[in-house]
Structure formats: structure tokens, C-alpha cells
Amino acid sequence: MRQIILHRHPVSHKCTPTAPPTEDAATKKNEKARELLAKISSTSNSKKPVIRKTTKLPTDPAKLAAHRKVEVMKMRHKAVPLDPKDKSASPPLDQRLHVKVAFGEHEKVFWIRKPLITGKALDLLCDQFGIKHIDTSPTRLLKQGSEDQLRNDIALSEQVDDGSTLTITQES
């Protein structure tokens, strides 16, 4: 305890003073720290590309059917209602049609009521994707893997299966 009291004030010290660190050493440390921080912050700020793992589809028909069922089940969990009126409603699953819709590089998963006409569904999809209707460049809905456009006067559920992927195209 007595030692602590004697060292309370620097003028009463009888020990040899240690040399304070020189400015050169301190500035070198600061520069190294700044370089390290710059290196770390530059790598964390840059966006890393998202790599999607594509799985090879099974060739066995039974496994392919099971794979499709699993994909439809995943789609049901991600799906949001296409019609804004259906946000508060919850129709049974047997009255819903789940589809994945692609426009350009954007892709979204929706559910719609089965009796909905394709033309009305296309209008709602254009609203969801922010597509403007222009008479000179008609907007069309295609089933993926087919070049035939879907008819706008028939219910969408009569033209595509649950879990189908659709593509919106605009002709110019």
C-alpha cells in the first residue's frame, strides 16, 4: 500500500522514467491499422455474386415425379397472392393454382384462384412486375418450354398445371 502512495504523484518518483513512444512508431502503427481497415472495408462493401446451385433433373420417371412434387411444395411456401384482393382471403389449396412467373431476369412465385381468366391474370402480373401496357408492343403470357402463347379468354388453370413456370414477353 505504501508503494502505491509513493507513486501517486510523478514528482515523488525515484524510479527511472521510461521513454514515451516516439511519434514515428505511433504513426507507423496508425498507418498499418488504417491500411488494414481499408482492406477489410473494401472487401466487405463489394457485393459478391449470388451463385445459384442448379440441380440435375433425375432421368428416372418416378424420381422426376417426386422431384416435381417437392418443387411444387416449396413453391407453395414462397407463393404470394397475385390478386391484391386475396391478401386477406385464404381459399383452400384445391382452389389455388401456384405458378412461377419470369419477366426478364426477375422471377416471382404467385398463387391465383383457379377460375381466374388468363387475361385478368396477365393484367395483374403486369401490375406486379411494373410492366406498362402499350398497344404497339403487346404483352403475352407463355408457358415455359413452349412458343405458343396462352389464350386470354380461358381460365389459366385450364391451360397450365399447378407448379408451372410462365414467362411474360413484350413484342416490339
C-alpha positions as CSV (number, residue, x, y, z in Angstrom):
1,M,0.0,0.0,0.0
2,R,2.8,2.3,0.9
3,Q,4.3,1.8,-2.6
4,I,1.1,2.9,-4.3
5,I,1.0,6.1,-2.2
6,L,4.6,6.9,-3.1
7,H,3.9,6.5,-6.8
8,R,0.8,8.6,-6.7
9,H,2.5,11.8,-7.9
10,P,5.1,11.6,-10.7
11,V,7.4,14.2,-9.0
12,S,7.8,11.9,-6.0
13,H,9.0,9.0,-8.1
14,K,12.6,7.9,-7.7
15,C,12.4,5.3,-10.5
16,T,13.9,5.8,-13.9
17,P,11.4,7.1,-16.4
18,T,10.5,5.1,-19.4
19,A,10.9,6.8,-22.7
20,P,7.5,7.6,-24.2
21,P,6.9,6.0,-27.6
22,T,8.2,8.1,-30.4
23,E,5.9,9.7,-32.9
24,D,7.4,7.6,-35.7
25,A,6.4,4.3,-34.1
26,A,2.9,5.6,-33.3
27,T,2.4,6.9,-36.9
28,K,3.6,3.7,-38.4
29,K,1.2,1.7,-36.2
30,N,-1.6,4.1,-37.2
31,E,-0.8,3.8,-40.9
32,K,-0.7,0.0,-40.7
33,A,-4.0,0.0,-38.9
34,R,-5.6,2.3,-41.5
35,E,-4.3,0.1,-44.3
36,L,-5.8,-3.0,-42.6
37,L,-9.1,-1.3,-42.1
38,A,-9.2,-0.1,-45.7
39,K,-8.5,-3.6,-46.9
40,I,-11.2,-5.1,-44.7
41,S,-13.9,-2.4,-45.5
42,S,-13.3,-2.6,-49.3
43,T,-13.9,-6.3,-49.3
44,S,-17.0,-6.2,-47.2
45,N,-18.6,-3.4,-49.2
46,S,-18.3,-5.1,-52.5
47,K,-21.3,-7.3,-53.4
48,K,-20.5,-10.9,-54.0
49,P,-22.3,-12.5,-56.9
50,V,-25.1,-14.9,-55.9
51,I,-24.4,-18.3,-57.3
52,R,-27.5,-20.5,-57.6
53,K,-26.9,-24.2,-57.5
54,T,-28.7,-25.9,-60.3
55,T,-29.5,-29.5,-59.7
56,K,-29.6,-32.0,-62.4
57,L,-33.1,-33.4,-63.0
58,P,-33.4,-37.1,-62.4
59,T,-33.9,-39.3,-65.5
60,D,-36.0,-41.9,-63.7
61,P,-39.7,-41.1,-64.3
62,A,-40.6,-42.0,-60.7
63,K,-37.8,-39.8,-59.2
64,L,-38.7,-37.0,-61.6
65,A,-42.4,-37.0,-60.5
66,A,-41.2,-37.0,-56.8
67,H,-38.8,-34.1,-57.6
68,R,-41.6,-32.1,-59.2
69,K,-43.9,-32.7,-56.2
70,V,-41.2,-31.4,-53.9
71,E,-40.6,-28.3,-56.1
72,V,-44.4,-27.6,-56.0
73,M,-44.4,-27.9,-52.2
74,K,-41.5,-25.4,-52.0
75,M,-43.4,-23.1,-54.4
76,R,-46.5,-23.2,-52.2
77,H,-44.5,-21.9,-49.2
78,K,-43.0,-19.0,-51.2
79,A,-46.1,-18.0,-53.1
80,V,-47.9,-14.7,-52.5
81,P,-51.4,-13.9,-53.8
82,L,-51.4,-12.4,-57.3
83,D,-54.7,-10.5,-56.8
84,P,-54.4,-7.8,-54.1
85,K,-58.0,-8.6,-53.0
86,D,-56.8,-12.1,-51.9
87,K,-54.2,-10.8,-49.4
88,S,-56.7,-11.2,-46.5
89,A,-58.5,-14.2,-48.0
90,S,-57.3,-17.7,-47.7
91,P,-59.0,-20.1,-50.2
92,P,-58.4,-23.8,-49.8
93,L,-55.4,-25.3,-51.6
94,D,-57.6,-27.2,-54.1
95,Q,-58.9,-23.8,-55.3
96,R,-55.4,-22.3,-55.8
97,L,-53.0,-22.5,-58.8
98,H,-49.4,-21.9,-58.0
99,V,-47.1,-20.6,-60.7
100,K,-43.6,-19.2,-61.1
101,V,-43.6,-16.2,-63.4
102,A,-40.4,-14.8,-65.1
103,F,-40.0,-11.4,-66.8
104,G,-36.5,-10.6,-67.9
105,E,-34.2,-11.5,-65.1
106,H,-36.9,-11.2,-62.4
107,E,-38.8,-14.2,-61.1
108,K,-41.6,-14.4,-58.6
109,V,-43.9,-17.1,-57.3
110,F,-47.7,-16.4,-57.0
111,W,-50.9,-18.2,-56.3
112,I,-54.2,-17.4,-58.0
113,R,-57.7,-18.6,-57.8
114,K,-58.4,-21.4,-60.3
115,P,-61.3,-19.7,-62.1
116,L,-59.3,-16.6,-62.9
117,I,-59.2,-15.8,-66.6
118,T,-55.7,-15.6,-68.2
119,G,-56.3,-12.1,-69.5
120,K,-57.1,-10.8,-66.0
121,A,-54.1,-12.8,-64.6
122,L,-51.8,-11.1,-67.2
123,D,-53.1,-7.7,-66.2
124,L,-52.4,-8.5,-62.5
125,L,-48.9,-9.8,-63.4
126,C,-48.1,-6.7,-65.3
127,D,-49.0,-4.7,-62.2
128,Q,-46.8,-6.8,-60.0
129,F,-43.8,-6.5,-62.4
130,G,-44.4,-2.8,-63.2
131,I,-45.0,-3.5,-66.9
132,K,-46.7,-0.8,-68.9
133,H,-49.4,-1.7,-71.4
134,I,-48.6,-0.3,-74.8
135,D,-50.7,-1.0,-77.9
136,T,-47.6,-1.1,-80.2
137,S,-45.9,-3.8,-78.1
138,P,-48.4,-6.4,-76.9
139,T,-47.7,-8.3,-73.7
140,R,-48.1,-12.1,-73.9
141,L,-48.0,-14.9,-71.4
142,L,-46.2,-18.1,-72.4
143,K,-45.7,-21.5,-70.8
144,Q,-42.0,-22.2,-70.3
145,G,-40.7,-24.6,-73.0
146,S,-43.5,-23.6,-75.4
147,E,-43.6,-20.9,-78.0
148,D,-47.4,-20.9,-78.1
149,Q,-49.0,-18.0,-76.2
150,L,-51.7,-18.8,-73.7
151,R,-55.2,-17.8,-74.7
152,N,-56.5,-14.8,-72.7
153,D,-60.2,-15.8,-72.8
154,I,-59.8,-19.1,-71.0
155,A,-59.1,-19.8,-67.3
156,L,-55.4,-20.1,-66.6
157,S,-55.9,-23.3,-64.6
158,E,-57.2,-25.0,-67.8
159,Q,-54.0,-24.1,-69.7
160,V,-51.3,-24.8,-67.2
161,D,-50.7,-27.2,-64.4
162,D,-50.0,-26.4,-60.7
163,G,-46.4,-25.6,-60.3
164,S,-45.8,-24.4,-63.9
165,T,-43.4,-21.8,-64.9
166,L,-44.7,-18.9,-67.1
167,T,-42.9,-16.2,-69.0
168,I,-44.1,-12.7,-69.8
169,T,-42.9,-11.3,-73.1
170,Q,-43.4,-8.0,-74.8
171,E,-43.1,-7.8,-78.5
172,S,-41.5,-4.7,-80.0
